[in-house]
C-alpha cells in the first residue's frame, strides 16, 4: 500500500459510522429506520432522463452512482481524511420496473400510471434495484443490484382508478407501490424481497455498508 493511501479502521463497524441517505423516498427512509440506523437525509438533483442504459441493472447502478456523485459535489469533498477518522457512509439507490422486457421508470402522467398498473393485473412485474455505498472518509465505493418478481391477481378497474387518483403512483418506479393498502390485497406472490421491491434491499444494503468499511 502506498504511503498516504486511506484505509478503513478494521475495528470500526457500521454502528460507528455516520450515515447519509441520499434519497427523498419515504419508503427508503422507513426501511433504513427498520434496519436500526440513525441517518441524515440529502437529495441529489440530477437529470435522470439523461442517463440511459439498455440493461436495467446497468441503468439503476448508473443512476445511483450519479446521485452519489452529485451529493459528493454538493458537500464539496476534495480529499479523504486519515484512516482512523470517524467514517461517513453515503447510501444512494435507484429502482426500475421491467414489464414484458420494457424498462419503466416513474410515470410521466396519471394516464401512463393507469396504463402501467392495468398491465400488472393478472401478470408479473420484475423490479430491479441498486444500492451504492460510498465511504466518504476513505473514498471506497461498493455497489450491487438485486431483482424481485411480483405476481398479481386481477386488479379491478375501480381499484386502479382509486390508486392512480391518489397520486402516489407518480412517485414510484413503474407506478408500482407494493405497500399501498389498495395494492397489497392483489399481490399474489413476491419472489425476492418486499424491501427490495419498495426501493432498498435490506440484505444488500447491510452487505455493502460492511464492505465499505473494509480496506481497499
N, C-alpha and C positions, 0 to 999 in steps of 0.2 A: 504493500500500500504506500502511495506517495505521501510525503510529508504534507500536512495540511488538509488531507482528504477527510471530510467529515465521516464519523462513524457513530451509529446509534449505540447508546449505552445498553449492553446486554441485560443489565439488571432492571431496566425500565420495563413496565408493562403498559398496556393500553390505558389502564385506570390512572396512570401517572400523567397522561397526556392531556393537553388542551385540545378539544375537538371543535372544528368548524364544519357545519353542514352547509354546503354550497347549493342550496335549493330552496325554492319558495313553496314546495309541495307540502301540504298538510299531512298527507299520508306518510311521506318520508320522515317528517318530524315525529309523528306518532310511533312509527316503527323504531326509530333510534331511541326514543324515550323508553319503549318497551324493552330495549336491549340493556337499559340501565345506565345510559350515558348522559352526562350533562354536556351541553354544547351551546354554541352561539350560531347565529344564522347570518349568512351572507349570500347574496344572489348575484348571478352573472348575467350581464346584459349582452347577449351575443345574437347574431343573426343566424338562427338555426337552419333556415332555408338555404343559406349559402354553403352549407356543408352537406355534400351528397356522396353517398357510397352505395354500391349495388347490393352488398350483403348487409342484412340488418345488424349482424354482430359488429361489422366494421363501422357502421353508422353510429350505433349507440356508444361505442368506445370513442370515436372521434368527437362526438358531441360532448361527452363527459370530460374529455381532455381539454376541449376548447373552453368549457365552463371553468375548469381548474386554472387554465392559463389566464383567463380574463380576471378571475379573482386575485390571482397572484400579482398580476399587473396593477390591479386596483390597490392592493395592500402596499405595493411598492417594495417588494423584497428584492434586494440587489445582491445579496450574498448569504451564505449559510453560517450558522453560529457554531460555537465549539461543540465537540462531541458530547459533553455532559450537560448541555443546555436542556431545560425543560422542553420536551417536544410538543410541537403543534401539528396536528394532523387534519388535513382538509379532505372532506368527503364530497365528491361530486358523482352524479349518476344521470342516466338517461334511459328511457323506455320507449319501445315502439311495439305496435301490434302487427303481426303478419297474418293476413287473411287471404286465402286462396292464392298465395305466392306474392301478394302485393303488400308493400310496407305502408302502414298507416301511422301517421303522427297525430297531433291534436286536430280535431275537426275545425275547419275554417268557418263553418256556419252551422246553424241548427239543422238545416236541410241535410248537410253532409253527415252530421251526427246521427240523424234519424236513419239515413242510408246505412251507416256503419252498424248501428245496433240491430237494425232489422236483419242484416246479413248474418249476425251471430245466432239468431233464433233457430234452434234446432241444429246448430252447426258447431264449429270449433274455431277458436281464435288462438293463435300462438303469440305469446308475449316474450319478447327478448329484452333483457335489461342489462345495463352495465353499471359497474362501480369502479371508480378510480379514487385511490387514497394517495395523497401527496404529503410526505413528511416535509413540512416547511422548514424544519430545523436542519435537516441533512440533505434535502433535495431528492431523497429516494421516492420513487413513484411506483405504485403497484396497481395493476388493473386486471379486470376479469369481467366475464359476462355469464349470464345464466338464461335458461329457456324453460318456459312452462306452457302447458296446453290447457285451455279452458273449454270444456264441453258444456253446451247449454241445452236445456229443454226448450220447447217452443215458447216464445215470449209474445203474449197478446199485444195487439197494436195499441190498445189503450194504455198499457204499461209503458210501452216505448214512448208514446206521446207525453206521458207524465214525466218520464225520466228526462227526455230532451227539453221539455219546457222548464224543468228545474234548473237548467243551465250548467250543471256540473260537468256534463259530458264534454263540454267545450274545453275543459281544462286538463283533460287526461288523454293519454295516447290512445288512438283508435276509438275514442269515446267510450272506452271500457272501464267502468268503475265497479270492480268486484264487490267492494264492501257496501255499496249503496243499498239501502233497505228495499228499493224497488228491483234491484238486480239480483241480489243474493238468493231469493227463493227459486230463481230459474237457472241457477248454476247446478249442473248435473255432477261433473267431476273436474277436479283440478289435478293434472299430472305435473307435479313440480311443487312449488310452494306458493301459498297465498301472498306472503310478504313480497316475493319476487314479482308477482303479478301487480301488486299495489305500488311497486316502484323502487323497492330496496330489499334485496335478498339479505336476510339476517346472517345466514351462514357465510355467504361470500364476503359481506362487509366485515364480519368478525375476522375471517381469514386474512383479508387484505390489511386490516388495521394492525394485526400482529406482525405480518410480513414487513410492513413499512417501518417497523422499529428494529428490524434485523440489519446487520451491517451489510453494506453493498459489496 
